[in-house]
Amino acid sequence: MKKLFFIMILLFAFTGTVYATVNINTASQTELESLQGIGPAKAKAIIEYREKNGSFTSIDDLEKVDGIGPGIIKQLRDLVTVEVAKSEEAPVKPE
C-alpha cells in the first residue's frame, strides 16, 4: 500500500510540472481562457487586439491589451509564446 501511495505521489509531482505553451498569436478563445488569469473578456480582448494590430512580437505586448497588466504578464510568461504564423512572415525577395 505504501508503494502504491508513493508511486501516485511521484506521478502527480511529475505531471504537475508539464505545461503546454499557448501561442498568443494563433490561440483560440478557448485556448486563451485555459490560462490562469484569462477569462472570456480578456481572451476576447486579446483576439480583438491581435486582429486589429497584427501579431504580438513579445509577451510584454500583452500589456497593450485592456485589462492585462504586469501581474498577469508575469503569471503567463512561462505559459505563452509569440510565434508568428508562416503566412504572416515577411516574404523573401528574390535576388
C-alpha positions in Angstrom: 0.0 0.0 0.0 2.9 2.4 0.8 4.4 1.7 -2.6 1.2 2.5 -4.4 0.8 5.7 -2.5 4.5 6.6 -3.2 4.0 5.9 -6.9 0.9 8.1 -7.0 2.7 11.0 -5.4 5.6 10.7 -7.9 3.1 10.6 -10.8 1.4 13.8 -9.7 4.7 15.5 -9.0 6.0 14.9 -12.5 2.8 15.5 -14.4 2.1 18.7 -12.4 5.2 20.4 -13.9 4.3 19.7 -17.5 2.7 22.7 -19.2 1.8 23.2 -22.9 2.5 26.7 -24.1 -0.2 28.7 -25.8 0.8 30.8 -28.8 -1.0 34.1 -28.3 -0.8 34.9 -32.0 -2.8 31.9 -33.0 -4.7 30.8 -29.9 -8.5 30.4 -29.9 -10.8 31.9 -27.3 -10.9 28.6 -25.5 -7.2 28.1 -25.5 -6.7 31.6 -24.1 -9.3 31.0 -21.4 -7.4 27.9 -20.3 -4.7 30.2 -19.0 -4.8 31.3 -15.4 -6.0 34.9 -15.0 -7.5 35.0 -18.5 -11.3 34.8 -18.6 -13.7 35.2 -21.5 -13.5 39.0 -21.6 -9.7 39.1 -21.6 -9.4 36.3 -24.1 -11.8 38.2 -26.4 -9.8 41.4 -25.9 -6.5 39.6 -26.8 -8.1 38.3 -30.0 -9.6 41.7 -30.9 -6.2 43.4 -30.3 -4.5 40.8 -32.4 -7.0 41.2 -35.3 -6.7 45.0 -35.2 -3.0 45.4 -34.7 -1.4 42.2 -36.0 0.7 39.7 -34.3 2.3 40.2 -30.9 6.1 40.5 -31.1 6.7 39.8 -27.5 4.9 38.6 -24.4 5.2 42.1 -23.0 3.0 43.4 -25.8 0.1 41.8 -23.9 0.2 44.9 -21.7 -1.2 46.9 -24.6 -4.5 44.8 -24.2 -7.1 46.4 -22.0 -7.3 44.6 -18.6 -3.9 43.0 -18.8 -1.2 44.4 -16.6 2.3 43.4 -15.4 0.9 40.9 -12.8 -0.9 38.8 -15.4 2.1 39.0 -17.8 4.3 37.7 -15.0 1.9 34.9 -14.4 1.7 34.0 -18.1 5.4 34.4 -19.1 6.2 30.7 -18.9 2.9 29.5 -20.4 2.7 31.5 -23.6 4.7 32.0 -26.8 4.5 34.6 -29.5 5.4 32.6 -32.6 4.4 34.2 -35.8 2.4 32.1 -38.3 4.2 31.3 -41.5 1.6 33.2 -43.5 2.4 36.3 -41.6 6.2 36.3 -42.1 7.6 38.8 -44.5 8.1 37.4 -47.9 11.6 36.8 -49.1 12.5 38.9 -52.1 14.3 37.0 -54.9 17.7 38.4 -55.8 
